[in-house]
Amino acid sequence: MSSVQHEPDPHETAPSRGTEAAGHARDAFRAAPGFELLFLLQKFTTEADRYAETVRRKHGLARNDVHALNAVMEAERQGETTTPGALRERLVLSSAAMTTVIDRLEASGHLERRHSREDRRQIEVTPTPSARETGREMFDPMVRHMLPVLADYTPTQLEFLAGIMNRLTQAIAEAREELQRS
């Protein structure tokens, strides 16, 4: 195999110092422990998004509808209530867009608006039995396929993995907040 020497193209510009610095930063990222794992997490997230897209279409729900239902039901599981404002912040939507989502979910029988018991001026949104049933129909197949995989691991290993996932989730939230501030 012969080695061919190429003359530099006079029309190409040399990388700027900023570009070189960014390249060095990327190289440092690539060398960091766990960098390849981020690609596996991205692949997992992409596949989970594809699953969610498939089931949301099957159930005639918009993407933000599913995110809103998940957030409201997660709050309920944690014994918390959700307001339209808190939901808007969590979903990173405008007030008008959030109102549209809540209106649509209320009209379809998945959410209810009600006054807070503590402060009657405050409105809370709660899931209905229909939302819970739809959630089970949507996500039980995924759970049925994932639980056997998780069953191969010890409780200690699962606890370790849960800790990692919680920390990575927090890191993503912090990165999003940083972008929102800039």
TORKOL-4160 file (C-alpha; in steps of 0.2 Angstrom, whole numbers, padded with zeros to 4 digits, m for minus):
182
<pt num="1" X="0000" Y="0000" Z="0000"/>
<pt num="2" X="0008" Y="0017" Z="m0005"/>
<pt num="3" X="0008" Y="0032" Z="0006"/>
<pt num="4" X="0001" Y="0047" Z="m0003"/>
<pt num="5" X="0006" Y="0064" Z="0003"/>
<pt num="6" X="m0008" Y="0078" Z="0000"/>
<pt num="7" X="m0004" Y="0096" Z="m0002"/>
<pt num="8" X="m0013" Y="0107" Z="0009"/>
<pt num="9" X="m0029" Y="0115" Z="0001"/>
<pt num="10" X="m0025" Y="0134" Z="0001"/>
<pt num="11" X="m0044" Y="0137" Z="0002"/>
<pt num="12" X="m0046" Y="0128" Z="0018"/>
<pt num="13" X="m0044" Y="0138" Z="0033"/>
<pt num="14" X="m0035" Y="0133" Z="0049"/>
<pt num="15" X="m0045" Y="0128" Z="0064"/>
<pt num="16" X="m0048" Y="0143" Z="0075"/>
<pt num="17" X="m0041" Y="0143" Z="0093"/>
<pt num="18" X="m0059" Y="0141" Z="0099"/>
<pt num="19" X="m0062" Y="0126" Z="0087"/>
<pt num="20" X="m0046" Y="0118" Z="0093"/>
<pt num="21" X="m0051" Y="0121" Z="0111"/>
<pt num="22" X="m0068" Y="0113" Z="0108"/>
<pt num="23" X="m0059" Y="0098" Z="0100"/>
<pt num="24" X="m0047" Y="0096" Z="0114"/>
<pt num="25" X="m0062" Y="0097" Z="0126"/>
<pt num="26" X="m0071" Y="0084" Z="0116"/>
<pt num="27" X="m0055" Y="0073" Z="0116"/>
<pt num="28" X="m0055" Y="0075" Z="0135"/>
<pt num="29" X="m0073" Y="0069" Z="0136"/>
<pt num="30" X="m0070" Y="0054" Z="0125"/>
<pt num="31" X="m0056" Y="0049" Z="0137"/>
<pt num="32" X="m0066" Y="0051" Z="0153"/>
<pt num="33" X="m0072" Y="0035" Z="0161"/>
<pt num="34" X="m0090" Y="0031" Z="0157"/>
<pt num="35" X="m0091" Y="0041" Z="0141"/>
<pt num="36" X="m0096" Y="0026" Z="0130"/>
<pt num="37" X="m0109" Y="0022" Z="0143"/>
<pt num="38" X="m0117" Y="0039" Z="0138"/>
<pt num="39" X="m0120" Y="0032" Z="0121"/>
<pt num="40" X="m0128" Y="0017" Z="0128"/>
<pt num="41" X="m0140" Y="0028" Z="0138"/>
<pt num="42" X="m0143" Y="0038" Z="0123"/>
<pt num="43" X="m0148" Y="0022" Z="0113"/>
<pt num="44" X="m0159" Y="0017" Z="0128"/>
<pt num="45" X="m0168" Y="0034" Z="0128"/>
<pt num="46" X="m0170" Y="0034" Z="0110"/>
<pt num="47" X="m0178" Y="0017" Z="0110"/>
<pt num="48" X="m0189" Y="0022" Z="0125"/>
<pt num="49" X="m0195" Y="0037" Z="0115"/>
<pt num="50" X="m0199" Y="0026" Z="0100"/>
<pt num="51" X="m0209" Y="0015" Z="0111"/>
<pt num="52" X="m0218" Y="0030" Z="0119"/>
<pt num="53" X="m0221" Y="0037" Z="0102"/>
<pt num="54" X="m0229" Y="0021" Z="0096"/>
<pt num="55" X="m0241" Y="0019" Z="0111"/>
<pt num="56" X="m0246" Y="0038" Z="0112"/>
<pt num="57" X="m0251" Y="0037" Z="0093"/>
<pt num="58" X="m0261" Y="0020" Z="0097"/>
<pt num="59" X="m0270" Y="0029" Z="0111"/>
<pt num="60" X="m0272" Y="0046" Z="0101"/>
<pt num="61" X="m0262" Y="0056" Z="0113"/>
<pt num="62" X="m0250" Y="0070" Z="0109"/>
<pt num="63" X="m0233" Y="0070" Z="0116"/>
<pt num="64" X="m0236" Y="0083" Z="0129"/>
<pt num="65" X="m0251" Y="0074" Z="0134"/>
<pt num="66" X="m0241" Y="0059" Z="0139"/>
<pt num="67" X="m0228" Y="0069" Z="0148"/>
<pt num="68" X="m0242" Y="0079" Z="0157"/>
<pt num="69" X="m0250" Y="0063" Z="0162"/>
<pt num="70" X="m0234" Y="0055" Z="0168"/>
<pt num="71" X="m0230" Y="0070" Z="0178"/>
<pt num="72" X="m0247" Y="0071" Z="0187"/>
<pt num="73" X="m0247" Y="0052" Z="0190"/>
<pt num="74" X="m0229" Y="0053" Z="0197"/>
<pt num="75" X="m0234" Y="0067" Z="0209"/>
<pt num="76" X="m0249" Y="0057" Z="0215"/>
<pt num="77" X="m0238" Y="0041" Z="0218"/>
<pt num="78" X="m0227" Y="0052" Z="0229"/>
<pt num="79" X="m0242" Y="0059" Z="0238"/>
<pt num="80" X="m0240" Y="0076" Z="0231"/>
<pt num="81" X="m0252" Y="0087" Z="0221"/>
<pt num="82" X="m0249" Y="0096" Z="0204"/>
<pt num="83" X="m0254" Y="0113" Z="0199"/>
<pt num="84" X="m0255" Y="0119" Z="0181"/>
<pt num="85" X="m0240" Y="0131" Z="0185"/>
<pt num="86" X="m0229" Y="0117" Z="0192"/>
<pt num="87" X="m0234" Y="0106" Z="0177"/>
<pt num="88" X="m0230" Y="0120" Z="0165"/>
<pt num="89" X="m0213" Y="0122" Z="0173"/>
<pt num="90" X="m0209" Y="0104" Z="0173"/>
<pt num="91" X="m0214" Y="0101" Z="0154"/>
<pt num="92" X="m0206" Y="0118" Z="0149"/>
<pt num="93" X="m0221" Y="0124" Z="0140"/>
<pt num="94" X="m0229" Y="0141" Z="0139"/>
<pt num="95" X="m0245" Y="0145" Z="0149"/>
<pt num="96" X="m0255" Y="0145" Z="0134"/>
<pt num="97" X="m0248" Y="0128" Z="0128"/>
<pt num="98" X="m0250" Y="0120" Z="0146"/>
<pt num="99" X="m0268" Y="0126" Z="0146"/>
<pt num="100" X="m0271" Y="0118" Z="0129"/>
<pt num="101" X="m0264" Y="0101" Z="0135"/>
<pt num="102" X="m0274" Y="0102" Z="0152"/>
<pt num="103" X="m0290" Y="0106" Z="0142"/>
<pt num="104" X="m0287" Y="0092" Z="0130"/>
<pt num="105" X="m0284" Y="0079" Z="0144"/>
<pt num="106" X="m0299" Y="0085" Z="0154"/>
<pt num="107" X="m0310" Y="0084" Z="0139"/>
<pt num="108" X="m0304" Y="0066" Z="0135"/>
<pt num="109" X="m0307" Y="0061" Z="0153"/>
<pt num="110" X="m0289" Y="0059" Z="0159"/>
<pt num="111" X="m0287" Y="0074" Z="0171"/>
<pt num="112" X="m0298" Y="0084" Z="0182"/>
<pt num="113" X="m0296" Y="0101" Z="0188"/>
<pt num="114" X="m0301" Y="0105" Z="0206"/>
<pt num="115" X="m0298" Y="0118" Z="0220"/>
<pt num="116" X="m0285" Y="0115" Z="0233"/>
<pt num="117" X="m0292" Y="0110" Z="0250"/>
<pt num="118" X="m0278" Y="0121" Z="0258"/>
<pt num="119" X="m0281" Y="0136" Z="0247"/>
<pt num="120" X="m0297" Y="0137" Z="0237"/>
<pt num="121" X="m0289" Y="0150" Z="0225"/>
<pt num="122" X="m0276" Y="0137" Z="0220"/>
<pt num="123" X="m0281" Y="0124" Z="0206"/>
<pt num="124" X="m0274" Y="0107" Z="0206"/>
<pt num="125" X="m0274" Y="0094" Z="0192"/>
<pt num="126" X="m0277" Y="0075" Z="0196"/>
<pt num="127" X="m0277" Y="0060" Z="0186"/>
<pt num="128" X="m0293" Y="0050" Z="0183"/>
<pt num="129" X="m0296" Y="0031" Z="0184"/>
<pt num="130" X="m0296" Y="0032" Z="0165"/>
<pt num="131" X="m0279" Y="0040" Z="0165"/>
<pt num="132" X="m0272" Y="0026" Z="0176"/>
<pt num="133" X="m0280" Y="0013" Z="0165"/>
<pt num="134" X="m0273" Y="0021" Z="0149"/>
<pt num="135" X="m0256" Y="0022" Z="0158"/>
<pt num="136" X="m0257" Y="0003" Z="0162"/>
<pt num="137" X="m0262" Y="m0001" Z="0144"/>
<pt num="138" X="m0248" Y="0010" Z="0137"/>
<pt num="139" X="m0233" Y="0004" Z="0148"/>
<pt num="140" X="m0237" Y="m0013" Z="0154"/>
<pt num="141" X="m0230" Y="m0021" Z="0139"/>
<pt num="142" X="m0214" Y="m0012" Z="0141"/>
<pt num="143" X="m0213" Y="m0017" Z="0159"/>
<pt num="144" X="m0217" Y="m0035" Z="0155"/>
<pt num="145" X="m0201" Y="m0035" Z="0144"/>
<pt num="146" X="m0190" Y="m0025" Z="0156"/>
<pt num="147" X="m0193" Y="m0034" Z="0172"/>
<pt num="148" X="m0186" Y="m0051" Z="0167"/>
<pt num="149" X="m0170" Y="m0042" Z="0163"/>
<pt num="150" X="m0169" Y="m0033" Z="0179"/>
<pt num="151" X="m0173" Y="m0049" Z="0188"/>
<pt num="152" X="m0156" Y="m0056" Z="0183"/>
<pt num="153" X="m0148" Y="m0043" Z="0195"/>
<pt num="154" X="m0146" Y="m0044" Z="0214"/>
<pt num="155" X="m0155" Y="m0031" Z="0225"/>
<pt num="156" X="m0138" Y="m0023" Z="0229"/>
<pt num="157" X="m0134" Y="m0021" Z="0210"/>
<pt num="158" X="m0151" Y="m0014" Z="0207"/>
<pt num="159" X="m0149" Y="m0002" Z="0221"/>
<pt num="160" X="m0132" Y="0003" Z="0214"/>
<pt num="161" X="m0140" Y="0006" Z="0197"/>
<pt num="162" X="m0154" Y="0016" Z="0204"/>
<pt num="163" X="m0142" Y="0027" Z="0212"/>
<pt num="164" X="m0132" Y="0030" Z="0196"/>
<pt num="165" X="m0149" Y="0033" Z="0186"/>
<pt num="166" X="m0154" Y="0046" Z="0199"/>
<pt num="167" X="m0138" Y="0055" Z="0198"/>
<pt num="168" X="m0138" Y="0055" Z="0179"/>
<pt num="169" X="m0156" Y="0061" Z="0179"/>
<pt num="170" X="m0151" Y="0075" Z="0191"/>
<pt num="171" X="m0136" Y="0079" Z="0180"/>
<pt num="172" X="m0147" Y="0081" Z="0164"/>
<pt num="173" X="m0159" Y="0092" Z="0174"/>
<pt num="174" X="m0144" Y="0103" Z="0179"/>
<pt num="175" X="m0138" Y="0104" Z="0161"/>
<pt num="176" X="m0155" Y="0109" Z="0155"/>
<pt num="177" X="m0157" Y="0122" Z="0168"/>
<pt num="178" X="m0140" Y="0129" Z="0164"/>
<pt num="179" X="m0145" Y="0131" Z="0145"/>
<pt num="180" X="m0161" Y="0139" Z="0151"/>
<pt num="181" X="m0151" Y="0152" Z="0160"/>
<pt num="182" X="m0140" Y="0156" Z="0146"/>
